Amino acid sequence: MAKYIGLTFAALAGLGFLSQAQAEELCQGFGPQTPRDISQTAGLNTSSVSIAPSADKLNLCNIHTHTNAEHKGPGFTVFAGDGDHGGYKCNETADLTEAELAEPAGSAFHGVKPGDTIEVHWVHTSCNITPGEGLGSCLSDACANPQLRVEAQVFLVVNDPKALSFLDFDYDGNIVNGLHQAKSLPESTGTPVTFIGSTTGPSFTQSTCSPLQVTWSVHPQCAKLDINSLNAWAEKGNVFKEDHSHGIRQLVTAPELLAPISN
């Protein structure tokens, strides 16, 4: 081992002497982090955080997408690489037809093409807010520490009008029992896995953790989504000002950063 003295943590990890978690020098004192492999229920982070109410008891505050799945699940296990544009792809990616992979004539929603996987997040808050741009729309001066819940669905994007339409899952000013709600949420992709985690996105890693505590509800299977409906969503405009898909946060694997899953 003497010849390895002076190498960085990352270099030692590459040689197999340290785990990836050790190499990243894990952040300390934070609650459970996200994304994760939802097939794995183990976790050592038992910070006292209660599960948020169901989505129909909260206000929808934001809808956005990530290109490739941030989570790993039974239906999305194909590794797409490291970095901001890595993550996981739907298992059926290699089985799409030529027609499903055909590029549409125009594209108003950027960062996604037929054959891509996206993970859609419907973010909900206990705050009395109006849905809008970014996660800041989930907070307010009168409600800086809300309960947050994210309903997450992974889609395989195809050029097929018979596939699911994103417009069916939009907001469009929908109010139910006095609460802002999506028009609908996916229902045919398996029982969601519910757990405590954090916010995601490429600005966070295992060494740079998110301080916000979030209840996640992640569906385990992919569904096909028509790309033309994503373009229509961007073309007509939306209160979230979303016209492109975002980068991903790499999978959190360190048990110290994961909450145990009970369901």
C-alpha positions as CSV (number, residue, x, y, z in Angstrom):
1,M,0.0,0.0,0.0
2,A,3.0,2.3,0.5
3,K,3.1,3.2,-3.2
4,Y,-0.5,4.5,-3.0
5,I,0.3,7.1,-0.3
6,G,-0.5,10.6,-1.6
7,L,-3.3,9.5,-4.0
8,T,-6.6,11.3,-3.7
9,F,-9.8,9.6,-2.3
10,A,-11.2,9.5,-5.9
11,A,-8.0,7.8,-7.2
12,L,-8.1,5.2,-4.4
13,A,-11.8,4.5,-5.2
14,G,-10.9,4.0,-8.8
15,L,-8.3,1.4,-7.8
16,G,-10.9,-0.4,-5.7
17,F,-9.5,0.5,-2.2
18,L,-12.4,2.8,-1.2
19,S,-16.1,2.7,-1.9
20,Q,-17.6,5.5,-4.0
21,A,-19.3,6.8,-0.8
22,Q,-16.0,7.0,1.0
23,A,-14.4,8.7,-1.9
24,E,-17.0,11.4,-2.0
25,E,-16.6,12.4,1.6
26,L,-20.2,12.3,2.5
27,C,-22.0,15.4,3.7
28,Q,-22.8,15.4,7.4
29,G,-25.9,16.3,9.4
30,F,-28.4,16.2,6.5
31,G,-31.6,14.4,6.3
32,P,-32.2,11.5,3.8
33,Q,-31.2,12.3,0.2
34,T,-32.7,11.5,-3.2
35,P,-32.6,10.0,-5.9
36,R,-32.2,6.3,-5.0
37,D,-32.7,2.8,-6.2
38,I,-36.3,2.3,-5.1
39,S,-35.9,-1.5,-5.2
40,Q,-33.5,-1.3,-2.3
41,T,-35.3,-0.6,1.0
42,A,-32.3,-0.4,3.4
43,G,-31.1,2.9,4.8
44,L,-29.3,4.2,7.9
45,N,-30.5,7.8,7.9
46,T,-33.3,7.8,10.4
47,S,-33.8,11.6,10.8
48,S,-37.2,12.3,12.3
49,V,-39.2,13.4,9.3
50,S,-42.9,12.6,9.0
51,I,-44.5,11.4,5.7
52,A,-46.4,14.3,4.1
53,P,-50.1,14.0,3.4
54,S,-51.2,12.5,0.0
55,A,-51.1,14.7,-3.0
56,D,-54.8,15.4,-3.0
57,K,-54.5,17.0,0.4
58,L,-51.7,19.4,-0.7
59,N,-51.3,22.2,-3.3
60,L,-49.6,21.4,-6.6
61,C,-46.9,24.0,-6.9
62,N,-44.6,22.9,-9.8
63,I,-44.3,20.4,-12.6
64,H,-40.9,19.8,-14.3
65,T,-39.0,17.0,-16.1
66,H,-35.5,15.6,-16.0
67,T,-33.9,13.9,-19.0
68,N,-33.2,10.3,-18.0
69,A,-34.6,8.9,-14.8
70,E,-32.9,10.3,-11.6
71,H,-34.2,7.2,-9.7
72,K,-33.4,3.6,-10.5
73,G,-36.4,1.2,-10.4
74,P,-37.6,-2.1,-11.7
75,G,-38.7,-0.6,-15.0
76,F,-35.7,1.8,-15.5
77,T,-32.4,0.0,-15.0
78,V,-30.4,0.9,-18.1
79,F,-27.5,3.0,-16.9
80,A,-27.1,6.1,-19.1
81,G,-23.8,7.4,-17.6
82,D,-22.3,9.7,-15.1
83,G,-22.7,13.5,-14.8
84,D,-25.6,15.9,-15.3
85,H,-27.0,14.0,-18.3
86,G,-26.6,10.4,-17.0
87,G,-29.1,8.6,-14.9
88,Y,-31.2,5.6,-16.1
89,K,-33.3,4.7,-19.1
90,C,-36.4,2.7,-19.4
91,N,-35.9,-1.1,-20.0
92,E,-37.8,-1.0,-23.3
93,T,-35.6,1.7,-24.9
94,A,-33.9,-0.7,-27.3
95,D,-37.2,-2.2,-28.5
96,L,-38.8,0.9,-30.0
97,T,-40.0,0.9,-33.6
98,E,-38.7,3.1,-36.4
99,A,-42.0,5.0,-36.3
100,E,-41.8,5.6,-32.5
101,L,-38.3,7.0,-33.0
102,A,-39.2,9.4,-35.8
103,E,-38.3,13.0,-35.1
104,P,-41.3,15.4,-35.1
105,A,-41.3,18.2,-37.6
106,G,-40.7,20.8,-34.9
107,S,-39.8,20.9,-31.3
108,A,-41.0,23.5,-28.8
109,F,-39.9,21.4,-25.8
110,H,-36.1,21.2,-25.7
111,G,-33.7,18.6,-24.4
112,V,-36.0,15.6,-25.3
113,K,-36.3,13.5,-28.4
114,P,-38.1,10.2,-29.3
115,G,-36.3,7.3,-27.6
116,D,-35.4,9.4,-24.5
117,T,-36.4,8.7,-21.0
118,I,-37.7,11.5,-18.8
119,E,-38.7,11.6,-15.1
120,V,-41.6,13.9,-14.4
121,H,-42.0,15.5,-11.0
122,W,-45.3,16.9,-9.7
123,V,-44.3,18.9,-6.7
124,H,-46.8,19.5,-3.9
125,T,-46.7,21.7,-0.8
126,S,-48.7,22.4,2.3
127,C,-48.2,26.2,1.7
128,N,-51.1,28.3,0.5
129,I,-49.5,29.3,-2.8
130,T,-50.1,29.7,-6.5
131,P,-48.3,27.2,-8.8
132,G,-45.4,28.7,-10.7
133,E,-41.8,28.6,-11.8
134,G,-39.2,26.5,-9.9
135,L,-39.2,25.1,-6.4
136,G,-39.5,28.7,-5.0
137,S,-43.2,28.5,-6.0
138,C,-43.6,25.9,-3.3
139,L,-42.6,28.3,-0.5
140,S,-43.8,31.7,0.7
141,D,-42.8,34.4,3.3
142,A,-45.6,33.0,5.4
143,C,-44.7,29.4,4.9
144,A,-40.9,28.8,4.8
145,N,-40.9,25.3,6.1
146,P,-43.7,23.4,4.3
147,Q,-44.4,19.7,4.0
148,L,-43.4,18.8,0.5
149,R,-44.4,15.8,-1.6
150,V,-43.2,14.8,-5.1
151,E,-45.2,12.4,-7.3
152,A,-42.7,11.0,-9.8
153,Q,-43.3,9.0,-13.0
154,V,-40.7,7.8,-15.5
155,F,-41.7,8.0,-19.2
156,L,-40.3,6.5,-22.4
157,V,-40.8,9.3,-25.0
158,V,-42.1,8.1,-28.4
159,N,-43.6,9.7,-31.5
160,D,-47.0,8.0,-31.2
161,P,-50.4,9.8,-30.7
162,K,-51.7,6.6,-29.2
163,A,-49.3,6.9,-26.3
164,L,-50.1,8.9,-23.1
165,S,-50.5,12.6,-23.5
166,F,-48.7,14.9,-21.2
167,L,-51.6,17.4,-21.4
168,D,-53.7,15.0,-19.4
169,F,-51.3,15.4,-16.5
170,D,-51.0,19.2,-16.7
171,Y,-52.4,21.7,-14.2
172,D,-54.3,24.2,-16.4
173,G,-55.8,26.0,-13.4
174,N,-57.4,22.9,-12.0
175,I,-58.9,23.4,-8.5
176,V,-60.2,20.5,-6.5
177,N,-61.7,21.1,-3.0
178,G,-60.0,24.4,-2.9
179,L,-56.5,23.0,-3.7
180,H,-54.4,23.3,-6.9
181,Q,-54.2,19.9,-8.5
182,A,-52.9,18.2,-11.7
183,K,-55.8,17.1,-13.9
184,S,-54.6,13.6,-13.3
185,L,-51.6,11.5,-12.2
186,P,-50.4,8.2,-13.7
187,E,-52.2,5.2,-12.3
188,S,-51.2,2.1,-14.3
189,T,-47.4,1.9,-13.6
190,G,-47.4,0.0,-10.3
191,T,-47.9,0.9,-6.7
192,P,-45.6,3.9,-5.9
193,V,-42.7,3.5,-3.5
194,T,-43.0,6.1,-0.8
195,F,-40.0,7.3,1.3
196,I,-38.4,10.4,2.8
197,G,-35.7,12.1,0.7
198,S,-34.7,15.6,-0.5
199,T,-34.8,17.8,-3.6
200,T,-32.8,16.6,-6.6
201,G,-31.1,18.1,-9.6
202,P,-27.4,18.3,-10.8
203,S,-26.3,20.9,-8.2
204,F,-26.4,18.2,-5.5
205,T,-24.2,15.1,-4.9
206,Q,-23.3,12.8,-2.0
207,S,-20.9,15.4,-0.7
208,T,-23.2,18.4,-1.5
209,C,-26.5,17.6,0.0
210,S,-29.9,19.2,-0.2
211,P,-31.3,20.6,3.1
212,L,-35.0,20.3,2.1
213,Q,-37.0,17.3,3.3
214,V,-39.4,15.7,0.8
215,T,-41.8,12.8,0.8
216,W,-41.3,10.9,-2.5
217,S,-43.9,8.7,-4.3
218,V,-42.1,7.0,-7.2
219,H,-43.9,4.7,-9.6
220,P,-41.8,1.6,-10.3
221,Q,-42.6,1.1,-14.1
222,C,-42.2,3.2,-17.2
223,A,-45.0,4.3,-19.5
224,K,-44.8,5.5,-23.1
225,L,-45.5,9.3,-23.6
226,D,-46.2,11.0,-26.9
227,I,-43.5,13.6,-27.6
228,N,-46.0,15.7,-29.5
229,S,-47.9,16.3,-26.3
230,L,-44.7,17.7,-24.6
231,N,-44.3,20.0,-27.6
232,A,-47.9,21.1,-27.3
233,W,-47.4,21.8,-23.6
234,A,-44.5,24.1,-24.3
235,E,-46.2,25.7,-27.3
236,K,-49.4,26.7,-25.4
237,G,-47.4,28.0,-22.5
238,N,-47.6,26.9,-18.9
239,V,-47.5,28.6,-15.5
240,F,-44.3,26.8,-14.7
241,K,-42.5,28.4,-17.6
242,E,-41.1,25.0,-18.6
243,D,-39.9,24.5,-22.1
244,H,-37.0,22.2,-21.6
245,S,-36.0,19.1,-19.6
246,H,-33.4,19.4,-16.8
247,G,-30.3,17.5,-15.8
248,I,-30.2,14.9,-13.2
249,R,-28.6,14.2,-9.8
250,Q,-26.6,11.0,-9.8
251,L,-28.0,8.1,-7.7
252,V,-27.4,8.4,-3.9
253,T,-26.1,5.0,-2.8
254,A,-24.4,5.7,0.6
255,P,-26.6,4.0,3.3
256,E,-25.9,6.9,5.6
257,L,-27.8,9.2,3.2
258,L,-30.8,7.0,2.7
259,A,-33.9,6.5,4.7
260,P,-35.2,3.0,5.3
261,I,-38.3,2.2,3.1
262,S,-41.1,0.5,4.9
263,N,-43.7,0.0,2.1
